[in-house]
Structure formats: structure tokens, C-alpha cells
Amino acid sequence: MMHRCAPLLYALMASVLLAEATAGDPPPQDLLAPRTLRIERIPAAVRVDGRLDEPVWSQLAPAEGFLQSEPDEGAPVSEPTRAYLFYDDEYLYIGFLCYDSEPEKIIVRYDARDARTNSDSVNVFLDPFGDRRNGYYFSVNAANGQFDALVSADGSFDSTWDGIWYSGVHRDEQGWSVEIAIPFRSIRFRTGQPWGLNLSRDIARKNENAAWQFIARFEGRPRPSRAGYLEGIAGVEPGLNLELIPYLAGRWRRGAGNPLDDENRYEGGLDVRWGLLPNLTANLTLNPDFAETEADEINISISRFELFFPEKRAFFNEGSTFFTTPLNLFFTRRVGARLPDGRPQRILLGAKLTGRVGPWTLGLLESRTLRTEFTDPRTREVRVAPAANFFVLRVRRDILANSSIGFLTVNRDQAAGDIGSTQRAHAVDLSIVRGSSILWTTQAAYNQNQTAPEGGLQRAAFRSHFNFDSDELEFRLRYKFVGRAFDVSAIGFEPETDRHQTHAAVEWKPFLDRGGIRQIFLELSHDGNRNTAGAVEDDSHGAELGFEFQNFWFAEVSYEYERVRFFEFTDDFRRLPATRLYATPNVGFFVRTNESRPVLLDYSFQWRRIVQFRENFAGRAQEHNLALTARLLRRIKLQASGRLVREFLDDGTPFQVRRLFLTRLNYQFTPRLRYRILAQVANDRRGQEFNINSVIVYDFTARSNFVLGYNYQRRSPGTPADLGNEFFLKFSYLFQF
């Protein structure tokens, strides 16, 4: 009955919530007005140690007047904060004085570069082109841990960018201070016009965020269009901006499931990065090695479709946002993908060109993989993965204030072989951004694969998404069509084909800050999937009610009613040709503790009816998920999680128990030296899998290091895809010109 009434309920709820949203009090306009800071060129020697004891700092007028986003929007920062800026021929210098009335309570946590530490920190946003569309983000915590990222128009971060810059931190009885030196050769910029600027401070124990240029609570992070202005930078040059990173590596493997995979391998390669134009960068990698890349986490989810595993390899991760579009037409993990025996196909070379030229944004990638023989784990036969060439071109042009139109073409050319295929997809897209509340994206794509028998519309895909977001109301609408013959399985990630998909959701999120509750989140949603013949594949209606408490804990309850079409099953777990719709109601609960505390706990519980696609039965399941993040002695971060799924037949008979346990330990000896281990074990009625991935890393710079590691993978019962024991080392060093 609920699904018949849903449209009326959504319409009624939307009208009520819209009225509430329009009645809310937006931040005063004078808080949003951009501020201006003028910077001077001063030839002064600075030792970047965080002390601000050089004479030049006392000559500068401070940037003050920091205002909170959280927890008290618009209120002055609770602890005095001052920032100072100047520059010389080579560096932009930024100093912070962060006074603290309780300096012993400053949260100091060591972690790897770009890690989220939830500790006291200072942050800098720069838009060196002054176009209010993109920028750089630099953050330093009280342990001198660095985080950097690229920021796009909607405020989203791309933390895969790693710049070369320097920082120092000093703590004393008055609080703490920071010095930052950003080489002009490490960033792309234009002189002779104002840059975008924001400066901010996080006081972790108070869950406080305060910025020099006010940031509204619901925006939550710096947006280029909301930045202040930095005036006065002129007469500096970016330099050659050429980086060479050669590497040497060795691997020793023993005890593999297939004895032919035992090997000793020694190799070398080269990474090149060159800033061709003020905002256009070329990257080249020859015979890349990804030894330091963390292993994938085991996924015990049950799905009819291919499971998604995120990209972690540095070359493909950096600048990946240049190729991101509403449809996932280019998935970098298709380049050098793992073969059925568990090993990746070797990559000979990769080249990228990314950046901006005037109103144009460009992303170009070409990569070549090598012909690779492998042993099929099922048949023990030797098979061949032919060499493949990938070519991707992404072009986007700015229109209006923060909007764009774009084109993407993805091409994989591969000779006939036992695995892989030639595929091509082409697409156009439109993105409309109005202020900080409205986002509308649309993309249409077509593939030219010769293997598909059908043509016309069945080779096409289309996606359109509208999002309205404000202080108290968020509204989302999405439609997606993927034809039966639309196949990007070798170049992208769109596993669900033959689909008309719809999604609608409305969320009310009033900020109360009384009675123990900071904010309420109430969401109603609908999802529908029909195949191109019009038959229901699955649809659902859901409701979620969440509370963020004044102690910054969060709790949520949810209910979802879903119908899923799949095969019918016999009592002995065989699949019949006929299909039916299964009703799968789902009740859930989730709680998370305060993220700024030394110990963070996440717990969720679900009770649901299920269709167990892999085991061919429909029944019930109880699922428990528990995750712990503990920061010990400032330098240790322990993450442990467990997932327990109990499955039952409809008559209550226990069917199986599925378990996944994961432990990740990081020890940060110094800001440059760290140790990481990831251990995983999973089991169900089919057997058990156990993995270890561990490395010791010393970072010379953000992009060069020494790595010593050990990997272990074993299944029970064993398979030829087991990798056994592997030791490896890698040495890479950055030469910057």
C-alpha cells in the first residue's frame, strides 16, 4: 500500500518542507560579502619551523575577524586567531598564530599525508587564477601533518593532488603557531589580478570551524565562488616546473597457488611531470610499479552485478576528476586490470595531459598494456590477455557563472584473445550550477561496440540529475536510461544495463541546537528500475530519520520496502527459468560517536528479507556492522571492523553465516616515516580467505619514497589464484627543476 501512496506523500512533504525552508534565516548578506587582503613582496629569509620569530612577521598587518561555521554559525572564533601573508621571488609565506586558553587540550595526532586526523589544524584556500571556479587547498595540523587537494566549483576536494610545499609547527603555553611556504613553481597561477583566498582554523575538541572569509554552515567547506580576495602578487614566475621521478623495484614471491607464479622480478621505470602552461600539466609513466598501493578490502556483498572497487594507484588517481562525468564511462581500473589468476596485466606506459586553458578544461589520457599469459584458475589452461591501448579525451568549456558543457570519448583497442575486447563510447554533457543551492547535470552517451547485435537507442545511455540543497531542505531527482546493447564493461563501470532508473528524495534537516539535539534529518525516497521492455526489475520506497546530538553523536533509523525481480528457486537451491518479484522489507539502525574523540565507534544493524543471488534462495538476513577507530599515543591509528550476516530460509532454518573481519594499523614514527598493515579474513559456507598487506614507507617528498613491504593471500580451499607470500621493495626519488 505504501508504494501507491508514495507520490502523494512526497508531494505533501515537499510542500511543507519548502515552506519551512523559505522561512529559515539565511546568513546576513554582510557576512557573505567578500573580504580583501593586500599582500606585500618582501625579500626576507624565513626558517620554516613554525615559530614566526623572524622580524618580517612583526612588520605585517594580520588577517583577523575569523567567524564560525560550526558550532555557532556567524559567531567570532572562540580562541584568538591571526594569519600573516607575504611573498618573495620563490615562495608564498603564510603564518598562523593560534592562541589557546587551554593549550594542554590541543588535539595533536600524527598520521600519513592527506589522512583525515580530526585534530586541530589551519587551512588555506587559494584560487591563483581568480576565476572563482577552482583552487588549491592546504592544511596543516598541530603535529605538522600535511593535507592538500584541488577544489572544484561545488566545493568538492580532489585529494589525489600532491604538491611540494613546506610547513613547520610550534606549540607552547600560549597555543600553537604554523609557518607555511608554498613554492610558486608548485602551483599554477596568473599574476597581475586578485587571487581567491580563504584562511580557516579547526579547534577539534570544540568541533569548531572558523574562517577569515565566512563559510555558511550548510556549505561546510570553502567554495571558490565564496572566497575573499588576495591582492598584490605580481612579478613572479612559476619556473620550469619539471619533475623526474625514476624508480627501482624488486619482488620475490613464493608459495603461490600456481607454482608458475613464483618468481623473482627486478625492474625500473620513470615518472615525469611537466607544467607546460600556467595551468596545463603533462604526466608520463614508463613501466609503472604500484607496490605501495594498499590492497583492496574484501567485499562480501551479494549482488547480481559486478562489485565496485575504488582506484588506489597514484598515477590514475591524480587528476581523475578531469575525466569524471555523470555516467561512469571511464573507470581507470580497467587499465591493467587484474586477470583471473589474481595478477594485474602489466602496463607499459601511460601519458596524461590535464588542466585549463582559458575557459577550456582538458583531460587526455593514453595508456598501453602488455600482452600477458595467465593460468585459468578453473581449467588450469594457459590463456592470453592481448595488449590493449586506451585513449580518453575529455573537453569541457565554461559557460555562465559556474556551469559547463563537455565532451568525452573513451576508446579501448585490443586484438582478439581469450580476455578483453575493443570498446568505444562517446558522450556529451551539461552542468548547470546556480549559487550554492542548485546543481543540474545531464549526459548522453553512445557506444560503437561491434559485438552488440542491436543498434539505435539500445546502444545509448542517458542520465540527468537535479539537486536543490539549502540550510533546511534538500531535494533530488534523477533519471537514468541504459540500453540493452550499451556495454562499457572493458572501459567504464555501468554494470546495470537494460534499465530505466528513477530516483526521487526529499530531506528536511532543521537545525535546532536545543534539547540535546543539534540537527534533525528526515528523508523520504523512491527508487524505481524497469527494463527497456517495461517490466519492473526492482523498486523501493524508503524513510530515514536521523539526529545529530549536541555531543556530536549521530543516530539514524530507516525503513525500506523493496521489490526485486529475479529467478525462482527450487528447494534444493537450483535456479528456474521463470522470474518473480520478491518483496524485501528492510529495517535498519545506525549510530556513530563523536569523530573528534580519540575513539570513534560506528554500529549498524539491518533486518531484511533477501534474495541471495549467489546461493539461489530467498529468505531472511540479520546483519551487524561494527567499526572502531582508535587514536593511541598520538602516533597510532587502529581501525578494526567486523561484519556478521546470518541468513535463514523462509521457514526459519539457518542457512549460513558470513563473516568479515578487517584490521588496519598505522604507526606514524615521524611525519615522513610510517608503517601500515591491513589484515583481512572472510568466511562463509564456501570457504575462507585471509589477506595481509603491510608496508614501511619513508617519504622523501610528497611524490618520492622508499617502500619495503610484504603481502600474503590464501584461500581455503586453495585456488591457483592464491598469491602466497610476496616481499617487495621500491625506491623512487624526485628531481625537481
N, C-alpha and C positions, 0 to 999 in steps of 0.2 A: 504494500500500500504506500510505503514511503516514497518509492520512485515515481508514483503517479502524482503525488502532491508536491514533489520537489520544485518544479518550475515556479509554482505559486509561492512556496515558502521562500525561495531565493529572491523573487521579485519584491515580496513584502519586506524581507530582511534588508535588501539593498536600499529600499526607500527610507527605512528607519535609520539605517546606518549613515546614509548620505546626509540626512538631516542632522544627525549627531555631528558628523564630520564638519559640515559647513558652520556649525555653531561653535566649533573649537576656537581657541585663541592662538593664532599664529604668532611667531616671534615678532617683536616690534621691528618695523622697517629699518630703523636706525641701527639695529644690531646687524642687519644683513648688508648694510652699505659697506662697500669695500674700503679698507684702510690702506694707507700708503706709507712705506718706509723708504727713506733715501739712504743709499749706501755709498761709502767713500772708498776710493782707491788709496791704500796706504802701504808703502813698502816697509814691512816690519817682519822680523824673524819671530816665528812662533814655534815653541816646542809643544807638540800636541799631547799633553799629559793630563788635561782636564783641570788645571789649577787656575787659569786665567790670571796669572801673576805677571805677564808681560805688560809693559807700560801702555801698549796700544789699546788694550781693553778699557782702560780708565779714560781714554780720550773719546769714547763713543757714547752716543745717546742710546739708552736701552729701549727695546721694544717691550712695552708693558701692557697692562689692561687685559690680561687673559680672562676669558669668560667660559663658564662651564657649559658643556653639553649634558653631562651626567655628573652627579645625580640631580643637581638643582639647575635646570636649564636657565641660562642667562645670568646666573649669579657670578660674582667675581671668584677667581680661583682661591681656594681655601688656604693655600700656602704661597707666600710671595714668590713670584717668578719673573725673571728678567732674561732677555735674549739680546745679543750683540752681534752685528754683522759687519764685515769689511772684506776687501779683496786686494790681491796684488796681481802680478803678471801671470801666476800659475794657479792660484788657489782661491776659492771662496771659503772664507773662515766664518764659522758660526759658534758662538759661545753661549752657554746657558748657566745662570745661577738659579738653582732650585733650593730655596730655603725650606727648612722643615722644622716645625716646633717639637717634633718627636723623632729626631734623626735615627734613633735606635730601632724605629719601626719601619724604616725604608725597606722595601722588599727587593732583595738582591738575589738574582738567580742566574746561574751560568747555563748556557745551552749552545747548541750549534748555530751557526749563522742562519738567519732567516727563520729561526724557530720562534714560535709564539710562546713567550715566557710568562705573560700576565704579571709582569713586575713593573716597578717604577721605570719610566722611560721619558725621553724627549724625542720630538718628531719634527721633521722639516719636510714641507712640500714645496717643490719648485716647478714652475712652468716656464722654462727658459725661452720658449718661442712666443709667450704672451698671447697665444691663440685661444686660451681658456677651454681647450679640448683635451689635452694630455699633459702629463707631467711626471716628475720623479718624486719618490718618497724615500726618506732616510730616517731611520730610527736607531737610537742608542739607549740601551737600558743601563741600570745602575751598576751592572757588572761589566760594562763595556761590550756587551753583546750587540752585534750589528744586524739590522734588518733593512733591506732595500727592495724597491719594487717600482714598476711603472704603473701610473694611474690613468685610467681612461675617463671619458666624459661622464659616465654614470657613477664614478667613484669606485669602480672595481679595481682590485690590485692584481698585477701580474708579478708575483714574487720570484719568477724564474730569472728575471734580470738580475745580474750580479755586477755591480760597479766596483771600481777600485777607488776607495776613499779611506780616510783615516779618522780615528776618534780616540779620545782619552777621557777617563773619568776619575774624579777625585771626590772622596767622601770625608766629611769632618763633622764637628759638633754643631755646625750651622745648617747642615743639609748635604747637598752634593752639587757638583758642577761638571760641565761637559765642554770639551773643545772638539770641533769637527772641522776637517779640512777636505774640501771636495775639489780635486784637480779639474780644471776646465777641460782637459783632454779626455776625461772620463764621461762627460755628458755632451749632448748635442744642444746647441743654443744659437741664439741670434742676439747681437748687441745693438745698442742704439735705440732700444724701445723697452718699456717696462716689462719685467718678468712677473709671472704669477707667484705669490708667496703665501704660505701659512706656517705658523710655528705652534706647537702644542706640547702639553705635558700630561702624562698619566700618573696619577697617585693611586697605586694599586690597592692599598689597604682600605681606601675610601671609595673604591670603584669610581674614581673621579677622572674625567677627561676635560681639559680646559684648553682653549685655543686663543691665539692672538686675533685671528680673524674668526669671528663667531661661527660655529657649526651647529645647526639645529639638531636636536636630539634624534629625530626620525631619519635624518640623513646619515648620521652616525660616523662619517668619515669624510676627509677632505675631497671636495669635488672641484675640478679646475674652474668651472664657471662661478664658483663661490669664493675664489681666492682673493686675497688682497693684492697689492702691487708693490714690487720692489723696483725702485728707480736708481739709476746712476751707473749701471755696469756698462762700460764701453772700453774699446781699445784692447781687448784681449782676444787671443786666438785659441782654437781647440787643439792645434798641433796636428801631427801626422795621424795620431790615433790608430796605430798599427800594433797588433798583439800577435805574437807567435808562441804557441804552447806545444812543444814536442813532448812525446811520452815514450817510455819503455815499460813493458809489462811481461809478466810470466805467470803461467798457470800450470798446476800439477794436479791431475785428477786420478783417483784410484777408487776401486770398488763400485764402479758404475753398473747399473742393471744390465747393460750391454757391454761386455768386455772390450769391444772395439772402440768404445767411447773413452777408455782410459788413455791418457795422453800427457805429454809434456809439451807446452807451447810457449814460444818466446816471440815477441813481436814488438813493433813500434809504430808510431803514427804521428800525425801533426794536426793541430787545430790552429786556424788562422782567423783573426777578426780584424776588420779594417773599416774605419769610418770614411766612406768615400765622399760623402757630402755632409753638411751640417747635421742632417737628421736621417741619413741613409747609411746602413751598416751591412757589410758583406761578411758572411761566415763560411768557412770551408773546413771540412774534417776529412782526413785521409786515414783509412783503415782504423776507424774509431774503436775504442775499447770502453766498456761501461762497467768496469769491475766494481767501482764504488757505489753503483746504483743498488738501492735496497730491494730485496726480493718482494714479490707480490704477496699480499696477505691471502691466505686460503679463504675461499668463499664457498660456504656450504649451502647457499641459497638454492632452491629448486625452481627452475624456470623452463618454459618451453623454448626460450630464446637464449642466444649467446650471452654470457655474463660479461660485464664491463670491468676491465682492469685499467686503472689510470696510467698515463705515461709518466715515467720517472727518469728517463735518460736525459742528461743535461742538454745535449745538442738539440734534441727535438722539443724539449720543454721551453727553452729560452725563446721568446718571441712567438710562442704558439698562438697567442691571442690574435696575431695578424692573420691567421688562417681560420679563425673561429667564425662560424656562421650559424643561423638558426637551425638548419639541418646539419647533421654531423657527417659531412661528405668527405672530409679528410681526417682520418684517425691515424696519427703518426705511428702507432704500434703495429700497423700493417707493414711498415718498413722494417725489415729484419725481424719479422715475427717468429715466434717460437714454432719449431717444427714438431711433428708428432712424437719425436723421441725426446722432447724437452729442451733441446738446444736451439738457440736463435740462429737464423740464417745470417751469415756474415755480411757486413756492409763494407763495400769497397771505398765509397766516398759519398759525401753529402755536401751540398752547397746551398746557402740561403742568402737572400737579399731582402732586407726588411727596413721599413722606415717611412718617412714622409717627405714629399717634395711639393711644396706649396699646399694646395687643397687636396692633393692626392696621397693616399696611403697605399703602400705597395708591399706585397709579400710574395716572394718567388722561392721555390724550393725544388731542387733536383737531387735525386739520390739513386745509387746503383748498388744492388745486392749481388753477391757471387753465387754461381751455380754450386749447390751443396747436396751431397749424398747423405742419406739418413736411413736408419733401420726402422721399418714399421713395427711399432710395439706389439701389434696384434698378429701379424703374419710372419714376422722376422725376416721379411724380404727387404732388400736394399732398393730404395726408391730415390728419386731425384726431384729436388726443387730447383727449377731453372733460374738463371739470373733474371732479374727484373729491374726495370728503370721506372722511377717515379718522377713525374713532373707536375708541379702545382703552381698555379698563378692566381693570386688574389689581388684585385684592384678595387679601391673604394675612394669615392670622391665626396668631400664635404658639401653639404647643401644646408641652407637656412642657418640657424644658430648652432645647433649641436646635432644635426641629422646628417644622413649619408645615403648614397646609393652605391651598389657594388656588384662585382662580377667575380666568379670563381670557376676555374676549370681544374679538374683532378684527372690525371692520366697515369695508368699503370700499363706498361708494355712488357709482356713476358712470353717467351717461347713456350710451345706446348711441352707439357711434362706431367709428372704424377701429382703435382700440387700447385695451386695458384692459377691465375687467369689474367688475361688482358681485360681491363675495365676502364671506362671513361664516364665522367659525369661533369655537367656544366650547369651553372646556376646564376641567377640574378637576384639581388636582394635590395630591400629598402628598410631604413631605420629612421624613425621619427622620434625625436626627444623634445619634449616641451617642458621647460623648467626642470624641477626635481621630482615631479609627480607623474608625468605621463611618458610612457615608452610604448612604441608600437613597432614591431619588426615583422617583416614578411619576406619569404624567399620561395622561388620556384626553381625546380631543377629537372634535368632530363639526362638519362644515361643512354649511351650508344653501344652497349654490350651486344656482341653478335650472337651470343649463345642463347639469348632470350627469344622464344618463338613469337611472342606478342609484340605489338608496337603501339604507336599512338599514345593515348593517355596512360595506358598501363606501364609505360616506361618513365612516367613523370612522378614528381613528388612536389608537395606544396605545404608550407607551414606559415601560419600567421598568428601572432601573439600580441595581445593588448594588455597593458598593465597600468593601473592607476594606483598610486601609493601616496598617502598623506599621513599626518600625525595620527589620526584615529581610524582611517579606513583604507583598506587595500582591496582592489577588485581585479580579477584576472579572467581573461577569456582567451582560449586557444583552439585553433582548428588545424588539423594535420591530415594530409592525404598522401599515401604511399601506394603506388600501383603494384600490381602483381609481378610485373617484369622489371621493377626498379631494384637493381641489385648492385650494392656498393660494398659487398662483403669482403672484397680484397683491397679496398681503398678507404672506406669510411666505416661508420658504425650506425647503421639503421636496421637492426635485426628484424623489426616488425614490419613486414610488407603486406600488401593486400588489405589496406586499412583506411577507414575514415575515422579519425580520432577527434573527440571534442573534450574540452575541459572548461569548467566554469567554477570560480570560487570567489567568495566574498569574506573578508576578515574584518572584524571590528576589534580595535586594540586601544581602548581608552586608557589614559594614564591617570591613575587615582592618587597614589602616594599617600594613602591613609589606611587605617585599619589593618596594618601589616602587609598590605598589597601595594606594589608599585604600579603594575600594569596587568590588564586582562586581555586575553586573546581568544576570540570566539570566531571560528571559521566553519562555513558550510561549503561543501564542494560536490561537484558532479563530474564523473569521467565516463565517457562512452566510446566503445570501439565496435565498428561494424566493418565487415569485409566489403569489397567492391561490388559484391552481388546483393548487398543489403542485409545479410544475416548478422545477428548480434554475435560478436566474439567475446566481449566482456564489457560490463558496465558497472558503475559503483556510485553510491551516494554516501557521503561521509560528513561527520561533525566532529570538531575538536574544540575543547575548552581548556585554555592554559592560563596559568597565573605566574607572574614574576613577583616574588615577595620582597619586602623591604630589606631582608637579609641577603638578597640576590640569589636565592634558591629559585628553581623553576619546576613546576609540576604541570602535567597535562593528562587529560583523559580523552579517549577518542572512540568513536563507533563508526564502522563502515559496513555497508551492505553491498556485496558484490555478487555478480553473476558471471560465471566463466564457462565458455563453450569448450569442451574437449571430448575425447573419445569415451565411450562406455567401456567398463571393465568387467571381467568375469570374477568369480570368487577366488580363482587361483591366479589372479593378477595378470591376466592376459588382456591385451587391448583389442577391442572390437572395432570394425569399420564405422559403425554408427556413432554419431555425436549427440551430446545433450548439453543443456545449460545446468550448471551446478550452482546452487545458492551457497555463498560462503560469507556469512556474517563474521565480523571481526571486532573484538573489544580490546582496547589497549590502555596502558597506563605508563607514564614516563616521569621520572624525577631526576633533576640534576642539582648538585650543590653549587656553592659559590666558586666561580672559576679562579678568583684571585687568591684563594686559600691554598696552603701547602698540599692539601689532599682534596682531590676532586672525584666525586662519585657520580656515575650515570647508571641508572637502572631502568629497564623497561620490561613490561610483561604484555604478552598477547595471548588471547584465547580466540581460536578461529576454526572455522571449517576450512578444509584444504582440498585441493586436487593435487595429489602427489604425482607429478608428471613422470618422474624417472622410475618410480616403483609401480605405477599403474594401479592406483587405488584412490578413492575419495573417502575422507574421514575427518578426524578432528586433530588439532595440534595445540599444545601448550608450549610457549616459547619464553624463555627467560634470557635477558642480556644484562650483564653486569660489567662495567668498566671502571677501572681505578687509575688515576694519575696522581702520583705522589712525588713531590719535590723534596729531596732529603739533603741536608747539609749544604744547600745552595748549589751543589755541583752535580747531584744525581737526580735524574728523572726516571722514574719507574712507571711504566704503563702495563697494566695487566687487564685482560678482558676474557670473559667466558660466555659462551652461547650454548644453551641447552634446549633442545627441541624434543619433546615427547609426542610421538604420533600414535594414534589409535584408529582402529576400524570403527565403522558406524555403530557396531554393537558393543563398543567399549573395550574390545580385545586389544591389548598393547601390540603395536606392530614393530616399532623400532625407536631407538633413542639416538639422536645425532648430537655430537659434541664438538665444540671448537674452543681451544684454549690458546691464547696468544700472550706472550710477554715480550716487552721491548724495554731494554735498559740502555740509557745514555749516561755516560760519565764524562763531564767536561773538565779535564785536568786544567787547561788554560783556555782563553778564548780561541786559541789555534789548535790545540791538541784535544782529541776526543776519542771515545770508544763507544761503539754501538753494537748491540746484539739483539736480534729478533729470533725468538724461538716459537714454533707453532706446532700444535698437534691437533688432528681432527680424526674422528672415527664415526662410523655408522655400521649398518649390517653388512656393508660391502668390504670393510677393512679399515685400516688406519694409515695415516700419513704423518710424517714427522719431518720438520724442516728447521734448520739453523742457518742464519745469515749474520755474520759478525765481521766488523772491520775496526781497525785502529787508523785514524786519519790525522795527519798533521798538515794544516793549511799554510802554504807559503803566502798565498794571496787568495782572493775570492775565487779564482779560477785555476789554481795550480796547487798540487798537494802530493803527499806521499801516503799511499794506502797499502796496508797489509791486512789480508782477510782470509776467512775460512767459511765455506759453505758445505752444508750437508742436506741431502734429501733422500728419504727412504719411505717406501710404501710397504704395507703388509696386507695381503700377499704381494711380493715384489713384482715389478714390471721392468721391461727393458728401458723405460723412460726414466727410471731412477738415476739420479746424477751421482750418488755416492758421496765421497769426500773430495773436496776441492780446496786447495790452497792457492792464493794468488797474491801478487804484489804489483803495484803500479807507481811509477814516478813521473810526474809532469811538472814543468816549471814555466812560468810566464816571463817572456821577454817583451817589454813594453817600449814602444818608440813614439 
